Amino acid sequence: MNYSKYLNYLLIVIGCIIAIYAQAGEKQDVVILILGIIILMFGLFRVSSGIPSKKDREKNQDLNQEDDV
């Protein structure tokens, strides 16, 4: 199984929960909010790094079409 994929989504969820928790109280804890946002962004970065760019996808499609001919 690909545990890295699940870890990425878990980081996103944990980051969201921490950020919401930091905003929920009357006195907002800025340090906890920043920590939650950092965890959230790290998870999003890991997810987006696995998605190929549009140019890479077009190159791969062009190469696959040339191989079929």
mmCIF file of the N, C-alpha and C atoms, coordinates in Angstrom:
data_MODEL
# 
_entry.id   MODEL 
# 
loop_
_atom_site.group_PDB 
_atom_site.id 
_atom_site.type_symbol 
_atom_site.label_atom_id 
_atom_site.label_alt_id 
_atom_site.label_comp_id 
_atom_site.label_asym_id 
_atom_site.label_entity_id 
_atom_site.label_seq_id 
_atom_site.pdbx_PDB_ins_code 
_atom_site.Cartn_x 
_atom_site.Cartn_y 
_atom_site.Cartn_z 
_atom_site.occupancy 
_atom_site.B_iso_or_equiv 
_atom_site.pdbx_formal_charge 
_atom_site.auth_seq_id 
_atom_site.auth_comp_id 
_atom_site.auth_asym_id 
_atom_site.auth_atom_id 
_atom_site.pdbx_PDB_model_num 
ATOM 1   N N  . MET A 1 1  ? 0.837   -1.184 0.000   1.00 0.00 ? 1  MET A N  1 
ATOM 2   C CA . MET A 1 1  ? 0.000   0.000  0.000   1.00 0.00 ? 1  MET A CA 1 
ATOM 3   C C  . MET A 1 1  ? 0.881   1.247  0.000   1.00 0.00 ? 1  MET A C  1 
ATOM 4   N N  . ASN A 1 2  ? 0.333   2.302  -0.518  1.00 0.00 ? 2  ASN A N  1 
ATOM 5   C CA . ASN A 1 2  ? 1.061   3.559  -0.601  1.00 0.00 ? 2  ASN A CA 1 
ATOM 6   C C  . ASN A 1 2  ? 0.719   4.416  0.623   1.00 0.00 ? 2  ASN A C  1 
ATOM 7   N N  . TYR A 1 3  ? 1.511   4.248  1.699   1.00 0.00 ? 3  TYR A N  1 
ATOM 8   C CA . TYR A 1 3  ? 1.239   4.961  2.944   1.00 0.00 ? 3  TYR A CA 1 
ATOM 9   C C  . TYR A 1 3  ? 1.575   6.435  2.836   1.00 0.00 ? 3  TYR A C  1 
ATOM 10  N N  . SER A 1 4  ? 2.438   6.812  1.931   1.00 0.00 ? 4  SER A N  1 
ATOM 11  C CA . SER A 1 4  ? 2.807   8.206  1.753   1.00 0.00 ? 4  SER A CA 1 
ATOM 12  C C  . SER A 1 4  ? 1.592   9.028  1.328   1.00 0.00 ? 4  SER A C  1 
ATOM 13  N N  . LYS A 1 5  ? 0.740   8.462  0.494   1.00 0.00 ? 5  LYS A N  1 
ATOM 14  C CA . LYS A 1 5  ? -0.469  9.143  0.043   1.00 0.00 ? 5  LYS A CA 1 
ATOM 15  C C  . LYS A 1 5  ? -1.394  9.411  1.227   1.00 0.00 ? 5  LYS A C  1 
ATOM 16  N N  . TYR A 1 6  ? -1.561  8.412  2.088   1.00 0.00 ? 6  TYR A N  1 
ATOM 17  C CA . TYR A 1 6  ? -2.415  8.577  3.254   1.00 0.00 ? 6  TYR A CA 1 
ATOM 18  C C  . TYR A 1 6  ? -1.805  9.556  4.251   1.00 0.00 ? 6  TYR A C  1 
ATOM 19  N N  . LEU A 1 7  ? -0.490  9.562  4.356   1.00 0.00 ? 7  LEU A N  1 
ATOM 20  C CA . LEU A 1 7  ? 0.193   10.501 5.242   1.00 0.00 ? 7  LEU A CA 1 
ATOM 21  C C  . LEU A 1 7  ? -0.042  11.936 4.785   1.00 0.00 ? 7  LEU A C  1 
ATOM 22  N N  . ASN A 1 8  ? -0.015  12.163 3.478   1.00 0.00 ? 8  ASN A N  1 
ATOM 23  C CA . ASN A 1 8  ? -0.263  13.502 2.944   1.00 0.00 ? 8  ASN A CA 1 
ATOM 24  C C  . ASN A 1 8  ? -1.651  14.000 3.337   1.00 0.00 ? 8  ASN A C  1 
ATOM 25  N N  . TYR A 1 9  ? -2.656  13.170 3.134   1.00 0.00 ? 9  TYR A N  1 
ATOM 26  C CA . TYR A 1 9  ? -4.017  13.570 3.465   1.00 0.00 ? 9  TYR A CA 1 
ATOM 27  C C  . TYR A 1 9  ? -4.193  13.725 4.972   1.00 0.00 ? 9  TYR A C  1 
ATOM 28  N N  . LEU A 1 10 ? -3.515  12.896 5.743   1.00 0.00 ? 10 LEU A N  1 
ATOM 29  C CA . LEU A 1 10 ? -3.578  13.009 7.193   1.00 0.00 ? 10 LEU A CA 1 
ATOM 30  C C  . LEU A 1 10 ? -2.964  14.328 7.664   1.00 0.00 ? 10 LEU A C  1 
ATOM 31  N N  . LEU A 1 11 ? -1.862  14.735 7.045   1.00 0.00 ? 11 LEU A N  1 
ATOM 32  C CA . LEU A 1 11 ? -1.243  16.021 7.376   1.00 0.00 ? 11 LEU A CA 1 
ATOM 33  C C  . LEU A 1 11 ? -2.187  17.176 7.064   1.00 0.00 ? 11 LEU A C  1 
ATOM 34  N N  . ILE A 1 12 ? -2.886  17.107 5.957   1.00 0.00 ? 12 ILE A N  1 
ATOM 35  C CA . ILE A 1 12 ? -3.827  18.158 5.590   1.00 0.00 ? 12 ILE A CA 1 
ATOM 36  C C  . ILE A 1 12 ? -4.956  18.248 6.618   1.00 0.00 ? 12 ILE A C  1 
ATOM 37  N N  . VAL A 1 13 ? -5.511  17.105 6.994   1.00 0.00 ? 13 VAL A N  1 
ATOM 38  C CA . VAL A 1 13 ? -6.613  17.091 7.960   1.00 0.00 ? 13 VAL A CA 1 
ATOM 39  C C  . VAL A 1 13 ? -6.141  17.592 9.322   1.00 0.00 ? 13 VAL A C  1 
ATOM 40  N N  . ILE A 1 14 ? -4.982  17.130 9.768   1.00 0.00 ? 14 ILE A N  1 
ATOM 41  C CA . ILE A 1 14 ? -4.454  17.559 11.066  1.00 0.00 ? 14 ILE A CA 1 
ATOM 42  C C  . ILE A 1 14 ? -4.179  19.066 11.054  1.00 0.00 ? 14 ILE A C  1 
ATOM 43  N N  . GLY A 1 15 ? -3.598  19.562 9.979   1.00 0.00 ? 15 GLY A N  1 
ATOM 44  C CA . GLY A 1 15 ? -3.340  20.994 9.865   1.00 0.00 ? 15 GLY A CA 1 
ATOM 45  C C  . GLY A 1 15 ? -4.618  21.806 9.924   1.00 0.00 ? 15 GLY A C  1 
ATOM 46  N N  . CYS A 1 16 ? -5.665  21.340 9.253   1.00 0.00 ? 16 CYS A N  1 
ATOM 47  C CA . CYS A 1 16 ? -6.957  22.036 9.284   1.00 0.00 ? 16 CYS A CA 1 
ATOM 48  C C  . CYS A 1 16 ? -7.546  22.043 10.686  1.00 0.00 ? 16 CYS A C  1 
ATOM 49  N N  . ILE A 1 17 ? -7.492  20.902 11.348  1.00 0.00 ? 17 ILE A N  1 
ATOM 50  C CA . ILE A 1 17 ? -8.050  20.799 12.699  1.00 0.00 ? 17 ILE A CA 1 
ATOM 51  C C  . ILE A 1 17 ? -7.308  21.726 13.655  1.00 0.00 ? 17 ILE A C  1 
ATOM 52  N N  . ILE A 1 18 ? -5.987  21.742 13.574  1.00 0.00 ? 18 ILE A N  1 
ATOM 53  C CA . ILE A 1 18 ? -5.199  22.605 14.454  1.00 0.00 ? 18 ILE A CA 1 
ATOM 54  C C  . ILE A 1 18 ? -5.500  24.076 14.166  1.00 0.00 ? 18 ILE A C  1 
ATOM 55  N N  . ALA A 1 19 ? -5.588  24.454 12.904  1.00 0.00 ? 19 ALA A N  1 
ATOM 56  C CA . ALA A 1 19 ? -5.869  25.853 12.553  1.00 0.00 ? 19 ALA A CA 1 
ATOM 57  C C  . ALA A 1 19 ? -7.259  26.268 13.018  1.00 0.00 ? 19 ALA A C  1 
ATOM 58  N N  . ILE A 1 20 ? -8.246  25.399 12.858  1.00 0.00 ? 20 ILE A N  1 
ATOM 59  C CA . ILE A 1 20 ? -9.603  25.709 13.319  1.00 0.00 ? 20 ILE A CA 1 
ATOM 60  C C  . ILE A 1 20 ? -9.643  25.792 14.838  1.00 0.00 ? 20 ILE A C  1 
ATOM 61  N N  . TYR A 1 21 ? -8.936  24.888 15.503  1.00 0.00 ? 21 TYR A N  1 
ATOM 62  C CA . TYR A 1 21 ? -8.889  24.899 16.965  1.00 0.00 ? 21 TYR A CA 1 
ATOM 63  C C  . TYR A 1 21 ? -8.270  26.201 17.471  1.00 0.00 ? 21 TYR A C  1 
ATOM 64  N N  . ALA A 1 22 ? -7.237  26.685 16.810  1.00 0.00 ? 22 ALA A N  1 
ATOM 65  C CA . ALA A 1 22 ? -6.565  27.915 17.234  1.00 0.00 ? 22 ALA A CA 1 
ATOM 66  C C  . ALA A 1 22 ? -7.476  29.129 17.047  1.00 0.00 ? 22 ALA A C  1 
ATOM 67  N N  . GLN A 1 23 ? -8.363  29.085 16.066  1.00 0.00 ? 23 GLN A N  1 
ATOM 68  C CA . GLN A 1 23 ? -9.260  30.205 15.803  1.00 0.00 ? 23 GLN A CA 1 
ATOM 69  C C  . GLN A 1 23 ? -10.529 30.145 16.647  1.00 0.00 ? 23 GLN A C  1 
ATOM 70  N N  . ALA A 1 24 ? -10.827 28.997 17.282  1.00 0.00 ? 24 ALA A N  1 
ATOM 71  C CA . ALA A 1 24 ? -12.111 28.796 17.950  1.00 0.00 ? 24 ALA A CA 1 
ATOM 72  C C  . ALA A 1 24 ? -12.243 29.599 19.248  1.00 0.00 ? 24 ALA A C  1 
ATOM 73  N N  . GLY A 1 25 ? -11.178 29.764 19.982  1.00 0.00 ? 25 GLY A N  1 
ATOM 74  C CA . GLY A 1 25 ? -11.271 30.417 21.279  1.00 0.00 ? 25 GLY A CA 1 
ATOM 75  C C  . GLY A 1 25 ? -11.412 31.927 21.178  1.00 0.00 ? 25 GLY A C  1 
ATOM 76  N N  . GLU A 1 26 ? -11.771 32.526 22.316  1.00 0.00 ? 26 GLU A N  1 
ATOM 77  C CA . GLU A 1 26 ? -11.868 33.989 22.353  1.00 0.00 ? 26 GLU A CA 1 
ATOM 78  C C  . GLU A 1 26 ? -10.493 34.616 22.147  1.00 0.00 ? 26 GLU A C  1 
ATOM 79  N N  . LYS A 1 27 ? -9.513  34.059 22.842  1.00 0.00 ? 27 LYS A N  1 
ATOM 80  C CA . LYS A 1 27 ? -8.142  34.537 22.686  1.00 0.00 ? 27 LYS A CA 1 
ATOM 81  C C  . LYS A 1 27 ? -7.438  33.597 21.702  1.00 0.00 ? 27 LYS A C  1 
ATOM 82  N N  . GLN A 1 28 ? -7.147  34.096 20.523  1.00 0.00 ? 28 GLN A N  1 
ATOM 83  C CA . GLN A 1 28 ? -6.552  33.265 19.484  1.00 0.00 ? 28 GLN A CA 1 
ATOM 84  C C  . GLN A 1 28 ? -5.070  33.087 19.758  1.00 0.00 ? 28 GLN A C  1 
ATOM 85  N N  . ASP A 1 29 ? -4.645  31.830 19.697  1.00 0.00 ? 29 ASP A N  1 
ATOM 86  C CA . ASP A 1 29 ? -3.224  31.532 19.892  1.00 0.00 ? 29 ASP A CA 1 
ATOM 87  C C  . ASP A 1 29 ? -2.546  31.532 18.519  1.00 0.00 ? 29 ASP A C  1 
ATOM 88  N N  . VAL A 1 30 ? -1.760  32.546 18.268  1.00 0.00 ? 30 VAL A N  1 
ATOM 89  C CA . VAL A 1 30 ? -1.148  32.743 16.959  1.00 0.00 ? 30 VAL A CA 1 
ATOM 90  C C  . VAL A 1 30 ? -0.126  31.646 16.650  1.00 0.00 ? 30 VAL A C  1 
ATOM 91  N N  . VAL A 1 31 ? 0.610   31.202 17.650  1.00 0.00 ? 31 VAL A N  1 
ATOM 92  C CA . VAL A 1 31 ? 1.642   30.185 17.429  1.00 0.00 ? 31 VAL A CA 1 
ATOM 93  C C  . VAL A 1 31 ? 1.000   28.874 16.973  1.00 0.00 ? 31 VAL A C  1 
ATOM 94  N N  . ILE A 1 32 ? -0.082  28.473 17.620  1.00 0.00 ? 32 ILE A N  1 
ATOM 95  C CA . ILE A 1 32 ? -0.763  27.233 17.236  1.00 0.00 ? 32 ILE A CA 1 
ATOM 96  C C  . ILE A 1 32 ? -1.378  27.391 15.842  1.00 0.00 ? 32 ILE A C  1 
ATOM 97  N N  . LEU A 1 33 ? -1.931  28.559 15.552  1.00 0.00 ? 33 LEU A N  1 
ATOM 98  C CA . LEU A 1 33 ? -2.500  28.813 14.226  1.00 0.00 ? 33 LEU A CA 1 
ATOM 99  C C  . LEU A 1 33 ? -1.430  28.698 13.143  1.00 0.00 ? 33 LEU A C  1 
ATOM 100 N N  . ILE A 1 34 ? -0.283  29.293 13.367  1.00 0.00 ? 34 ILE A N  1 
ATOM 101 C CA . ILE A 1 34 ? 0.810   29.228 12.391  1.00 0.00 ? 34 ILE A CA 1 
ATOM 102 C C  . ILE A 1 34 ? 1.295   27.792 12.235  1.00 0.00 ? 34 ILE A C  1 
ATOM 103 N N  . LEU A 1 35 ? 1.397   27.046 13.326  1.00 0.00 ? 35 LEU A N  1 
ATOM 104 C CA . LEU A 1 35 ? 1.798   25.643 13.266  1.00 0.00 ? 35 LEU A CA 1 
ATOM 105 C C  . LEU A 1 35 ? 0.805   24.832 12.438  1.00 0.00 ? 35 LEU A C  1 
ATOM 106 N N  . GLY A 1 36 ? -0.492  25.061 12.636  1.00 0.00 ? 36 GLY A N  1 
ATOM 107 C CA . GLY A 1 36 ? -1.517  24.373 11.854  1.00 0.00 ? 36 GLY A CA 1 
ATOM 108 C C  . GLY A 1 36 ? -1.423  24.693 10.372  1.00 0.00 ? 36 GLY A C  1 
ATOM 109 N N  . ILE A 1 37 ? -1.179  25.963 10.064  1.00 0.00 ? 37 ILE A N  1 
ATOM 110 C CA . ILE A 1 37 ? -1.059  26.368 8.662   1.00 0.00 ? 37 ILE A CA 1 
ATOM 111 C C  . ILE A 1 37 ? 0.185   25.755 8.025   1.00 0.00 ? 37 ILE A C  1 
ATOM 112 N N  . ILE A 1 38 ? 1.279   25.684 8.786   1.00 0.00 ? 38 ILE A N  1 
ATOM 113 C CA . ILE A 1 38 ? 2.505   25.069 8.258   1.00 0.00 ? 38 ILE A CA 1 
ATOM 114 C C  . ILE A 1 38 ? 2.282   23.595 7.945   1.00 0.00 ? 38 ILE A C  1 
ATOM 115 N N  . ILE A 1 39 ? 1.625   22.876 8.863   1.00 0.00 ? 39 ILE A N  1 
ATOM 116 C CA . ILE A 1 39 ? 1.345   21.448 8.637   1.00 0.00 ? 39 ILE A CA 1 
ATOM 117 C C  . ILE A 1 39 ? 0.425   21.283 7.432   1.00 0.00 ? 39 ILE A C  1 
ATOM 118 N N  . LEU A 1 40 ? -0.589  22.126 7.327   1.00 0.00 ? 40 LEU A N  1 
ATOM 119 C CA . LEU A 1 40 ? -1.512  22.084 6.196   1.00 0.00 ? 40 LEU A CA 1 
ATOM 120 C C  . LEU A 1 40 ? -0.778  22.316 4.876   1.00 0.00 ? 40 LEU A C  1 
ATOM 121 N N  . MET A 1 41 ? 0.054   23.336 4.831   1.00 0.00 ? 41 MET A N  1 
ATOM 122 C CA . MET A 1 41 ? 0.786   23.656 3.603   1.00 0.00 ? 41 MET A CA 1 
ATOM 123 C C  . MET A 1 41 ? 1.792   22.563 3.233   1.00 0.00 ? 41 MET A C  1 
ATOM 124 N N  . PHE A 1 42 ? 2.414   21.956 4.242   1.00 0.00 ? 42 PHE A N  1 
ATOM 125 C CA . PHE A 1 42 ? 3.347   20.865 3.966   1.00 0.00 ? 42 PHE A CA 1 
ATOM 126 C C  . PHE A 1 42 ? 2.615   19.683 3.336   1.00 0.00 ? 42 PHE A C  1 
ATOM 127 N N  . GLY A 1 43 ? 1.438   19.354 3.852   1.00 0.00 ? 43 GLY A N  1 
ATOM 128 C CA . GLY A 1 43 ? 0.640   18.276 3.269   1.00 0.00 ? 43 GLY A CA 1 
ATOM 129 C C  . GLY A 1 43 ? 0.203   18.603 1.855   1.00 0.00 ? 43 GLY A C  1 
ATOM 130 N N  . LEU A 1 44 ? -0.228  19.845 1.622   1.00 0.00 ? 44 LEU A N  1 
ATOM 131 C CA . LEU A 1 44 ? -0.632  20.256 0.275   1.00 0.00 ? 44 LEU A CA 1 
ATOM 132 C C  . LEU A 1 44 ? 0.544   20.233 -0.696  1.00 0.00 ? 44 LEU A C  1 
ATOM 133 N N  . PHE A 1 45 ? 1.716   20.648 -0.218  1.00 0.00 ? 45 PHE A N  1 
ATOM 134 C CA . PHE A 1 45 ? 2.904   20.618 -1.070  1.00 0.00 ? 45 PHE A CA 1 
ATOM 135 C C  . PHE A 1 45 ? 3.242   19.193 -1.483  1.00 0.00 ? 45 PHE A C  1 
ATOM 136 N N  . ARG A 1 46 ? 3.158   18.258 -0.534  1.00 0.00 ? 46 ARG A N  1 
ATOM 137 C CA . ARG A 1 46 ? 3.469   16.862 -0.848  1.00 0.00 ? 46 ARG A CA 1 
ATOM 138 C C  . ARG A 1 46 ? 2.471   16.279 -1.837  1.00 0.00 ? 46 ARG A C  1 
ATOM 139 N N  . VAL A 1 47 ? 1.195   16.645 -1.694  1.00 0.00 ? 47 VAL A N  1 
ATOM 140 C CA . VAL A 1 47 ? 0.186   16.149 -2.635  1.00 0.00 ? 47 VAL A CA 1 
ATOM 141 C C  . VAL A 1 47 ? 0.420   16.735 -4.019  1.00 0.00 ? 47 VAL A C  1 
ATOM 142 N N  . SER A 1 48 ? 0.665   18.047 -4.087  1.00 0.00 ? 48 SER A N  1 
ATOM 143 C CA . SER A 1 48 ? 0.818   18.687 -5.387  1.00 0.00 ? 48 SER A CA 1 
ATOM 144 C C  . SER A 1 48 ? 2.115   18.303 -6.085  1.00 0.00 ? 48 SER A C  1 
ATOM 145 N N  . SER A 1 49 ? 3.118   17.868 -5.341  1.00 0.00 ? 49 SER A N  1 
ATOM 146 C CA . SER A 1 49 ? 4.370   17.475 -5.988  1.00 0.00 ? 49 SER A CA 1 
ATOM 147 C C  . SER A 1 49 ? 4.215   16.170 -6.764  1.00 0.00 ? 49 SER A C  1 
ATOM 148 N N  . GLY A 1 50 ? 3.192   15.401 -6.457  1.00 0.00 ? 50 GLY A N  1 
ATOM 149 C CA . GLY A 1 50 ? 2.958   14.154 -7.176  1.00 0.00 ? 50 GLY A CA 1 
ATOM 150 C C  . GLY A 1 50 ? 2.114   14.321 -8.426  1.00 0.00 ? 50 GLY A C  1 
ATOM 151 N N  . ILE A 1 51 ? 1.570   15.510 -8.639  1.00 0.00 ? 51 ILE A N  1 
ATOM 152 C CA . ILE A 1 51 ? 0.727   15.772 -9.798  1.00 0.00 ? 51 ILE A CA 1 
ATOM 153 C C  . ILE A 1 51 ? 1.601   16.339 -10.916 1.00 0.00 ? 51 ILE A C  1 
ATOM 154 N N  . PRO A 1 52 ? 1.619   15.708 -12.074 1.00 0.00 ? 52 PRO A N  1 
ATOM 155 C CA . PRO A 1 52 ? 2.457   16.219 -13.162 1.00 0.00 ? 52 PRO A CA 1 
ATOM 156 C C  . PRO A 1 52 ? 1.897   17.524 -13.720 1.00 0.00 ? 52 PRO A C  1 
ATOM 157 N N  . SER A 1 53 ? 2.763   18.354 -14.259 1.00 0.00 ? 53 SER A N  1 
ATOM 158 C CA . SER A 1 53 ? 2.312   19.610 -14.842 1.00 0.00 ? 53 SER A CA 1 
ATOM 159 C C  . SER A 1 53 ? 1.589   19.347 -16.154 1.00 0.00 ? 53 SER A C  1 
ATOM 160 N N  . LYS A 1 54 ? 0.868   20.353 -16.639 1.00 0.00 ? 54 LYS A N  1 
ATOM 161 C CA . LYS A 1 54 ? 0.117   20.208 -17.868 1.00 0.00 ? 54 LYS A CA 1 
ATOM 162 C C  . LYS A 1 54 ? 1.048   19.960 -19.051 1.00 0.00 ? 54 LYS A C  1 
ATOM 163 N N  . LYS A 1 55 ? 2.202   20.614 -19.066 1.00 0.00 ? 55 LYS A N  1 
ATOM 164 C CA . LYS A 1 55 ? 3.152   20.440 -20.160 1.00 0.00 ? 55 LYS A CA 1 
ATOM 165 C C  . LYS A 1 55 ? 3.707   19.018 -20.185 1.00 0.00 ? 55 LYS A C  1 
ATOM 166 N N  . ASP A 1 56 ? 3.977   18.458 -18.993 1.00 0.00 ? 56 ASP A N  1 
ATOM 167 C CA . ASP A 1 56 ? 4.485   17.085 -18.930 1.00 0.00 ? 56 ASP A CA 1 
ATOM 168 C C  . ASP A 1 56 ? 3.442   16.098 -19.435 1.00 0.00 ? 56 ASP A C  1 
ATOM 169 N N  . ARG A 1 57 ? 2.182   16.336 -19.086 1.00 0.00 ? 57 ARG A N  1 
ATOM 170 C CA . ARG A 1 57 ? 1.125   15.435 -19.548 1.00 0.00 ? 57 ARG A CA 1 
ATOM 171 C C  . ARG A 1 57 ? 0.983   15.499 -21.062 1.00 0.00 ? 57 ARG A C  1 
ATOM 172 N N  . GLU A 1 58 ? 1.069   16.699 -21.623 1.00 0.00 ? 58 GLU A N  1 
ATOM 173 C CA . GLU A 1 58 ? 0.954   16.832 -23.082 1.00 0.00 ? 58 GLU A CA 1 
ATOM 174 C C  . GLU A 1 58 ? 2.118   16.158 -23.790 1.00 0.00 ? 58 GLU A C  1 
ATOM 175 N N  . LYS A 1 59 ? 3.338   16.284 -23.220 1.00 0.00 ? 59 LYS A N  1 
ATOM 176 C CA . LYS A 1 59 ? 4.501   15.605 -23.808 1.00 0.00 ? 59 LYS A CA 1 
ATOM 177 C C  . LYS A 1 59 ? 4.313   14.098 -23.793 1.00 0.00 ? 59 LYS A C  1 
ATOM 178 N N  . ASN A 1 60 ? 3.834   13.564 -22.671 1.00 0.00 ? 60 ASN A N  1 
ATOM 179 C CA . ASN A 1 60 ? 3.633   12.120 -22.562 1.00 0.00 ? 60 ASN A CA 1 
ATOM 180 C C  . ASN A 1 60 ? 2.563   11.637 -23.536 1.00 0.00 ? 60 ASN A C  1 
ATOM 181 N N  . GLN A 1 61 ? 1.507   12.424 -23.722 1.00 0.00 ? 61 GLN A N  1 
ATOM 182 C CA . GLN A 1 61 ? 0.475   12.038 -24.678 1.00 0.00 ? 61 GLN A CA 1 
ATOM 183 C C  . GLN A 1 61 ? 1.022   12.054 -26.098 1.00 0.00 ? 61 GLN A C  1 
ATOM 184 N N  . ASP A 1 62 ? 1.825   13.057 -26.420 1.00 0.00 ? 62 ASP A N  1 
ATOM 185 C CA . ASP A 1 62 ? 2.424   13.134 -27.757 1.00 0.00 ? 62 ASP A CA 1 
ATOM 186 C C  . ASP A 1 62 ? 3.363   11.963 -28.003 1.00 0.00 ? 62 ASP A C  1 
ATOM 187 N N  . LEU A 1 63 ? 4.164   11.602 -27.007 1.00 0.00 ? 63 LEU A N  1 
ATOM 188 C CA . LEU A 1 63 ? 5.075   10.469 -27.145 1.00 0.00 ? 63 LEU A CA 1 
ATOM 189 C C  . LEU A 1 63 ? 4.319   9.164  -27.295 1.00 0.00 ? 63 LEU A C  1 
ATOM 190 N N  . ASN A 1 64 ? 3.231   9.007  -26.558 1.00 0.00 ? 64 ASN A N  1 
ATOM 191 C CA . ASN A 1 64 ? 2.429   7.784  -26.670 1.00 0.00 ? 64 ASN A CA 1 
ATOM 192 C C  . ASN A 1 64 ? 1.771   7.685  -28.044 1.00 0.00 ? 64 ASN A C  1 
ATOM 193 N N  . GLN A 1 65 ? 1.343   8.801  -28.606 1.00 0.00 ? 65 GLN A N  1 
ATOM 194 C CA . GLN A 1 65 ? 0.726   8.787  -29.925 1.00 0.00 ? 65 GLN A CA 1 
ATOM 195 C C  . GLN A 1 65 ? 1.752   8.449  -30.995 1.00 0.00 ? 65 GLN A C  1 
ATOM 196 N N  . GLU A 1 66 ? 2.987   8.929  -30.841 1.00 0.00 ? 66 GLU A N  1 
ATOM 197 C CA . GLU A 1 66 ? 4.046   8.626  -31.806 1.00 0.00 ? 66 GLU A CA 1 
ATOM 198 C C  . GLU A 1 66 ? 4.426   7.154  -31.741 1.00 0.00 ? 66 GLU A C  1 
ATOM 199 N N  . ASP A 1 67 ? 4.396   6.555  -30.536 1.00 0.00 ? 67 ASP A N  1 
ATOM 200 C CA . ASP A 1 67 ? 4.717   5.142  -30.400 1.00 0.00 ? 67 ASP A CA 1 
ATOM 201 C C  . ASP A 1 67 ? 3.671   4.258  -31.044 1.00 0.00 ? 67 ASP A C  1 
ATOM 202 N N  . ASP A 1 68 ? 2.421   4.707  -31.056 1.00 0.00 ? 68 ASP A N  1 
ATOM 203 C CA . ASP A 1 68 ? 1.340   3.918  -31.630 1.00 0.00 ? 68 ASP A CA 1 
ATOM 204 C C  . ASP A 1 68 ? 1.404   3.892  -33.152 1.00 0.00 ? 68 ASP A C  1 
ATOM 205 N N  . VAL A 1 69 ? 1.994   4.899  -33.745 1.00 0.00 ? 69 VAL A N  1 
ATOM 206 C CA . VAL A 1 69 ? 2.018   5.010  -35.208 1.00 0.00 ? 69 VAL A CA 1 
ATOM 207 C C  . VAL A 1 69 ? 3.034   4.105  -35.803 1.00 0.00 ? 69 VAL A C  1 
# 
